[in-house]
Amino acid sequence: MSPICIREFRAGHDYAAVMRLWNQMEKGIHIGPSDAQAEIDKKLLRDPDLFLVAENGGALVGTVIGGFDGRRGFIYHLAVDAAHRGQGVGGRLMDEVEARLRAKGCIRCYLFVTPDNVQAMRYYEKRGWQLMDNLPYAKDLV
């Protein structure tokens, strides 16, 4: 197996492979309007260095999206191809996006896990993330 390479998402090059990976996820990733290519392009205008992918032999095998609004950080769409799980790919993606958020001055970060994804909850808790008592609100603005 080739070594895993962590790099920044490349617009126009990676989108189709990212969508295939996200659509293959058994749970936890819900594709919505904000995942359309035009929306991803808008995200890349703000902080392109926080959308990371993992490659193995030229194949995309993992993703994570970070966001930073100048005050708080956010993590979205950590995904690892089933054949590459348990090999530290997710950990490397998370380590890198967390380091990049810290370098931007981020001191608190949030991520969202669907209630049915207990495995992900345990994963994040082992990495030092804490479940919050208050649940977030959401509103679609479209």
C-alpha positions as CSV (number, residue, x, y, z in Angstrom):
1,M,0.0,0.0,0.0
2,S,1.3,3.5,-0.9
3,P,1.9,6.0,1.8
4,I,-1.0,8.3,2.6
5,C,-0.6,11.9,1.5
6,I,-2.5,14.7,3.1
7,R,-3.0,17.8,0.9
8,E,-5.4,20.6,0.2
9,F,-8.5,20.0,-1.9
10,R,-8.1,21.1,-5.5
11,A,-11.2,22.7,-7.0
12,G,-12.1,21.2,-10.3
13,H,-9.9,18.2,-9.8
14,D,-11.2,16.6,-6.6
15,Y,-14.9,17.4,-6.4
16,A,-16.2,14.3,-8.2
17,A,-14.0,12.0,-6.1
18,V,-15.0,13.8,-2.9
19,M,-18.7,13.4,-3.7
20,R,-18.2,9.7,-4.5
21,L,-16.6,9.2,-1.1
22,W,-19.2,11.2,0.8
23,N,-22.0,9.3,-0.9
24,Q,-20.4,5.9,0.0
25,M,-20.4,6.8,3.7
26,E,-22.7,4.5,5.7
27,K,-23.7,7.3,8.1
28,G,-22.7,10.7,9.3
29,I,-22.4,12.5,6.0
30,H,-25.5,14.1,4.7
31,I,-25.1,15.7,1.3
32,G,-27.1,18.9,1.1
33,P,-27.2,22.1,-0.9
34,S,-24.1,23.5,0.8
35,D,-22.1,20.6,-0.8
36,A,-22.9,21.7,-4.3
37,Q,-19.8,22.6,-6.3
38,A,-20.7,26.3,-6.4
39,E,-21.0,26.3,-2.6
40,I,-17.7,24.5,-2.1
41,D,-16.1,27.1,-4.4
42,K,-17.4,29.8,-2.1
43,K,-16.0,28.0,0.9
44,L,-12.6,27.9,-0.9
45,L,-12.6,31.7,-1.3
46,R,-12.6,32.0,2.5
47,D,-10.1,29.4,3.7
48,P,-9.0,26.9,1.1
49,D,-6.2,25.6,3.4
50,L,-8.9,24.1,5.7
51,F,-10.4,21.6,3.1
52,L,-8.1,18.6,3.2
53,V,-8.0,15.3,1.4
54,A,-6.1,12.1,1.9
55,E,-4.7,10.3,-1.1
56,N,-3.3,6.8,-1.4
57,G,-1.6,6.0,-4.7
58,G,-3.4,8.8,-6.4
59,A,-6.9,7.7,-5.1
60,L,-8.8,10.0,-2.8
61,V,-9.5,8.1,0.4
62,G,-10.4,10.7,3.0
63,T,-11.6,14.2,3.6
64,V,-12.1,16.8,6.3
65,I,-13.4,20.3,6.0
66,G,-12.5,23.0,8.5
67,G,-13.9,26.4,8.8
68,F,-12.9,29.5,10.8
69,D,-15.1,32.6,11.1
70,G,-12.4,34.6,13.0
71,R,-13.7,33.5,16.3
72,R,-14.7,29.9,16.3
73,G,-13.7,26.9,14.2
74,F,-15.9,24.2,12.7
75,I,-15.2,20.7,11.4
76,Y,-17.3,19.1,8.8
77,H,-17.3,15.9,6.7
78,L,-14.5,13.8,8.1
79,A,-14.8,10.8,5.9
80,V,-12.5,7.8,5.3
81,D,-13.0,5.2,2.7
82,A,-14.0,1.9,4.3
83,A,-10.9,0.1,3.0
84,H,-8.6,2.6,4.7
85,R,-10.3,2.9,8.1
86,G,-8.3,1.8,11.2
87,Q,-5.0,2.9,9.6
88,G,-4.8,6.4,11.1
89,V,-6.1,8.3,8.0
90,G,-8.9,10.1,10.0
91,G,-6.5,10.9,12.8
92,R,-4.0,12.5,10.4
93,L,-6.7,14.5,8.7
94,M,-8.0,15.7,12.1
95,D,-4.4,16.5,13.4
96,E,-3.7,18.6,10.3
97,V,-7.0,20.5,10.3
98,E,-6.7,21.2,14.0
99,A,-3.2,22.4,13.6
100,R,-4.2,24.7,10.8
101,L,-7.1,26.1,12.9
102,R,-4.7,26.7,15.8
103,A,-2.3,28.5,13.5
104,K,-5.2,30.9,12.5
105,G,-5.7,31.7,16.2
106,C,-8.7,29.5,16.7
107,I,-9.1,28.6,20.4
108,R,-12.5,26.8,20.3
109,C,-13.8,24.5,17.7
110,Y,-17.1,22.7,17.1
111,L,-18.2,19.7,15.1
112,F,-21.5,18.1,14.5
113,V,-22.2,14.4,14.8
114,T,-25.6,12.8,13.9
115,P,-27.2,11.1,16.9
116,D,-27.1,7.7,15.2
117,N,-23.4,7.8,14.6
118,V,-22.2,6.4,18.0
119,Q,-19.0,5.1,16.5
120,A,-18.0,8.7,15.5
121,M,-19.0,10.0,18.9
122,R,-16.6,7.6,20.6
123,Y,-13.9,8.4,18.0
124,Y,-14.1,12.1,18.7
125,E,-14.3,11.6,22.5
126,K,-11.0,9.6,22.3
127,R,-9.5,12.6,20.5
128,G,-10.5,15.0,23.4
129,W,-13.7,16.4,22.0
130,Q,-16.5,16.9,24.5
131,L,-20.2,16.4,23.9
132,M,-22.1,19.7,24.7
133,D,-25.3,19.7,26.7
134,N,-27.0,22.3,24.6
135,L,-28.0,21.3,21.1
136,P,-27.4,23.7,18.2
137,Y,-30.2,25.3,16.2
138,A,-30.2,25.4,12.4
139,K,-32.0,27.4,9.8
140,D,-31.8,27.1,6.0
141,L,-31.5,30.6,4.5
142,V,-32.4,29.5,1.0
